[in-house]
């Protein structure tokens, strides 16, 4: 399945991690990766690299991937057109916290939603609670 064409989007860690684990990949996540490979760009909040590396480290510790595989995964990720937004402390303490409270999200998920709202970008996520909060907030979701 193809996702709708866009030049820039927000992706979360759930989508990113699915690219590396065949049992988590879907036609939706594969299409998003293809979209990035064909010229679209993604922007992510500052929490994204920590979420991704933590999940990959956990996979390594559980023997789901080797150290060499993990290194290769991270190298491939750095080659994708993904820019990481710098952290603005006041934004985290004010807008993101407020959004997390209002939408019953973790502050991590609220960071993705806040970025999509602020930049008027579509959001790509596998997280159903985040998808619901995005719909309620008027954020476009990347569809398959």
Residue pairs with C-beta under 8 A, 6 or more apart in sequence:
1 27
1 28
1 31
1 144
2 31
2 34
2 144
3 28
3 31
3 32
3 35
3 124
3 142
3 143
3 144
4 122
4 142
4 143
5 35
5 40
6 35
6 40
6 121
6 122
6 142
7 39
7 40
7 41
8 40
8 41
8 42
8 43
8 119
8 121
9 32
9 35
9 40
9 41
9 42
9 43
9 121
9 122
9 123
9 124
9 142
10 42
10 43
10 44
10 112
10 115
10 116
10 119
10 121
10 122
10 123
10 124
11 32
11 42
11 44
11 82
11 123
11 124
11 125
12 44
12 48
12 109
12 112
12 123
12 124
12 125
12 126
12 127
12 130
13 48
13 51
13 52
13 55
14 125
14 126
14 127
15 29
15 32
15 124
15 125
15 126
16 48
16 52
16 77
17 24
17 52
17 55
17 56
18 24
18 25
18 26
18 29
18 126
19 25
19 29
19 30
19 33
20 56
20 65
20 73
21 59
21 64
26 126
26 144
27 144
28 126
28 142
28 144
29 126
31 144
32 124
32 142
36 42
36 80
36 81
36 82
37 80
39 81
40 81
41 81
41 82
41 83
42 80
42 81
42 82
42 83
42 124
43 82
43 83
43 84
43 85
43 115
43 119
43 121
44 82
44 83
44 84
44 85
44 112
44 115
45 84
45 85
45 87
45 111
45 112
45 114
45 115
46 84
46 85
46 86
46 87
46 111
47 108
47 111
48 84
49 84
51 108
52 77
53 74
56 65
56 70
56 73
56 74
57 70
59 65
59 70
60 66
60 67
60 70
65 73
85 115
91 114
92 107
92 111
95 114
95 118
96 107
96 110
96 111
96 114
97 107
97 110
99 105
99 110
99 113
99 114
99 117
100 106
100 107
100 109
100 110
103 110
103 113
103 133
103 136
103 137
104 129
104 133
105 113
105 129
105 130
105 133
109 127
109 129
109 130
109 133
112 123
112 125
112 130
113 123
113 130
113 133
113 134
113 137
113 139
115 121
116 122
116 123
116 134
116 139
117 137
117 138
117 139
121 140
122 139
122 140
122 141
122 142
123 130
123 131
123 134
123 139
123 140
123 141
123 142
124 141
124 142
125 131
125 134
125 141
131 141
134 140
134 141
135 141
